[in-house]
């Protein structure tokens, strides 16, 4: 066997840059709430909860809100470090003699996750926003035979959050060769416009409308000022994120592989074996048709079952699909003489 990666305590610094910092705390709090509710306990009636509310509530919100966020972050960091140590201690990634993968991890590390070579269809390098800001990435195998979708998301991870250079090295090791994922083909400018409209429409406008309506109905000018403040503060952030999402869009064919990249909060660069693509799906909407773009999805018998190429040129989508995986859409193409 060839060892591709082993446990490294230095990876712990990337653990707090994951979903578990805040998401884990919310999940734990929700679980405790459900347990208390099921046993008939009302948390707001507990003595220490009342004392906390009296101490930090009311006029002390300017202190209690930042303090609550600080405590939540500290608990999240501790939880993320604990989860990483629990799940990735004694980690070892190996390539088997047959060309498959074996992932040993956890305190026992006795039962590795085994991926047969015939079920390995590619690799996904994931860079969530916080992890990307810290220069890190994780690696998932695009493979079949790992259970249902939830089980696949857990078992397919072959490298925990690590330095991006190491993630790229492991990706090449899993594929058995280096694949150039730079210089991907960009997408039409309509993709930028669609992301800007979506960011403003979903994250900025609803809050502005709610605050404005409440301010008008309740005759509270402060709410109108909050609406204006939110619009001024959130709009530039939304537009920056939309631009980042647009710049992430890219696709290309690199030798035996199809490379697809998209996302900003959960950026993912997927390298798929072209012979693993079994079908193509072309998806659009009236707005997408007007913009001249289409979402092309490559269906594979592994991973998430399908990997999207969002907002690519509608005029080039079918031709690219035929080039990337010949024969699937050939009979549906109409060839015209010049």
Secondary structure in CASP SS format (residue, H / E / C, confidence):
PFRMAT SS
TARGET T0000
AUTHOR 0000-0000-0000
METHOD secondary structure of the structure
MODEL  1
X C 1.00
X E 1.00
X E 1.00
X E 1.00
X E 1.00
X E 1.00
X C 1.00
X C 1.00
X H 1.00
X H 1.00
X H 1.00
X H 1.00
X H 1.00
X H 1.00
X H 1.00
X C 1.00
X C 1.00
X C 1.00
X H 1.00
X H 1.00
X H 1.00
X C 1.00
X H 1.00
X H 1.00
X H 1.00
X H 1.00
X H 1.00
X H 1.00
X H 1.00
X H 1.00
X H 1.00
X H 1.00
X H 1.00
X H 1.00
X H 1.00
X H 1.00
X H 1.00
X H 1.00
X C 1.00
X C 1.00
X C 1.00
X C 1.00
X H 1.00
X H 1.00
X H 1.00
X C 1.00
X H 1.00
X H 1.00
X H 1.00
X H 1.00
X H 1.00
X H 1.00
X H 1.00
X H 1.00
X H 1.00
X H 1.00
X C 1.00
X H 1.00
X H 1.00
X H 1.00
X H 1.00
X H 1.00
X H 1.00
X H 1.00
X H 1.00
X H 1.00
X H 1.00
X H 1.00
X H 1.00
X H 1.00
X H 1.00
X H 1.00
X H 1.00
X H 1.00
X H 1.00
X H 1.00
X H 1.00
X H 1.00
X H 1.00
X H 1.00
X H 1.00
X H 1.00
X H 1.00
X H 1.00
X H 1.00
X H 1.00
X H 1.00
X H 1.00
X C 1.00
X C 1.00
X C 1.00
X E 1.00
X E 1.00
X E 1.00
X E 1.00
X C 1.00
X C 1.00
X C 1.00
X C 1.00
X C 1.00
X E 1.00
X E 1.00
X E 1.00
X E 1.00
X C 1.00
X C 1.00
X C 1.00
X C 1.00
X C 1.00
X C 1.00
X C 1.00
X C 1.00
X E 1.00
X E 1.00
X E 1.00
X C 1.00
X H 1.00
X H 1.00
X H 1.00
X E 1.00
X E 1.00
X E 1.00
X E 1.00
X E 1.00
X E 1.00
X E 1.00
X E 1.00
X E 1.00
X H 1.00
X H 1.00
X H 1.00
X H 1.00
X H 1.00
X C 1.00
X C 1.00
X E 1.00
X E 1.00
X E 1.00
X E 1.00
X E 1.00
X E 1.00
X E 1.00
X E 1.00
X C 1.00
X C 1.00
X C 1.00
X C 1.00
X C 1.00
X H 1.00
X H 1.00
X H 1.00
X H 1.00
X H 1.00
X H 1.00
X H 1.00
X C 1.00
X E 1.00
X E 1.00
X E 1.00
X E 1.00
X E 1.00
X E 1.00
X E 1.00
X H 1.00
X H 1.00
X H 1.00
X H 1.00
X H 1.00
X H 1.00
X H 1.00
X H 1.00
X H 1.00
X H 1.00
X H 1.00
X H 1.00
X C 1.00
X C 1.00
X C 1.00
X C 1.00
X C 1.00
X C 1.00
X C 1.00
X C 1.00
X C 1.00
X E 1.00
X C 1.00
X C 1.00
X C 1.00
X C 1.00
X H 1.00
X H 1.00
X H 1.00
X H 1.00
X H 1.00
X H 1.00
X H 1.00
X H 1.00
X H 1.00
X H 1.00
X H 1.00
X H 1.00
X H 1.00
X H 1.00
X H 1.00
X H 1.00
X H 1.00
X H 1.00
X H 1.00
X H 1.00
X H 1.00
X H 1.00
X H 1.00
X H 1.00
X H 1.00
X H 1.00
X H 1.00
X H 1.00
X C 1.00
X C 1.00
X C 1.00
X H 1.00
X H 1.00
X H 1.00
X H 1.00
X H 1.00
X H 1.00
X H 1.00
X H 1.00
X H 1.00
X H 1.00
X H 1.00
X H 1.00
X H 1.00
X H 1.00
X H 1.00
X H 1.00
X H 1.00
X H 1.00
X H 1.00
X H 1.00
X H 1.00
X H 1.00
X H 1.00
X H 1.00
X H 1.00
X H 1.00
X H 1.00
X H 1.00
X C 1.00
X E 1.00
X E 1.00
X E 1.00
X E 1.00
X E 1.00
X C 1.00
X C 1.00
X E 1.00
X E 1.00
X E 1.00
X E 1.00
X E 1.00
X E 1.00
X C 1.00
X C 1.00
X C 1.00
X E 1.00
X E 1.00
X E 1.00
X E 1.00
X E 1.00
X E 1.00
X E 1.00
X E 1.00
X H 1.00
X H 1.00
X H 1.00
X E 1.00
X E 1.00
X E 1.00
X E 1.00
X E 1.00
X E 1.00
X E 1.00
X C 1.00
X C 1.00
X H 1.00
X H 1.00
X H 1.00
X H 1.00
X H 1.00
X H 1.00
X C 1.00
X E 1.00
X E 1.00
X E 1.00
X E 1.00
X E 1.00
X E 1.00
X E 1.00
X E 1.00
X C 1.00
X C 1.00
X C 1.00
X C 1.00
X C 1.00
X E 1.00
X E 1.00
X E 1.00
X E 1.00
X E 1.00
X E 1.00
X E 1.00
X E 1.00
X H 1.00
X H 1.00
X H 1.00
X H 1.00
X H 1.00
X H 1.00
X H 1.00
X H 1.00
X H 1.00
X H 1.00
X H 1.00
X C 1.00
X C 1.00
X C 1.00
X C 1.00
X C 1.00
X H 1.00
X H 1.00
X H 1.00
X C 1.00
X C 1.00
X C 1.00
X C 1.00
X C 1.00
X C 1.00
END
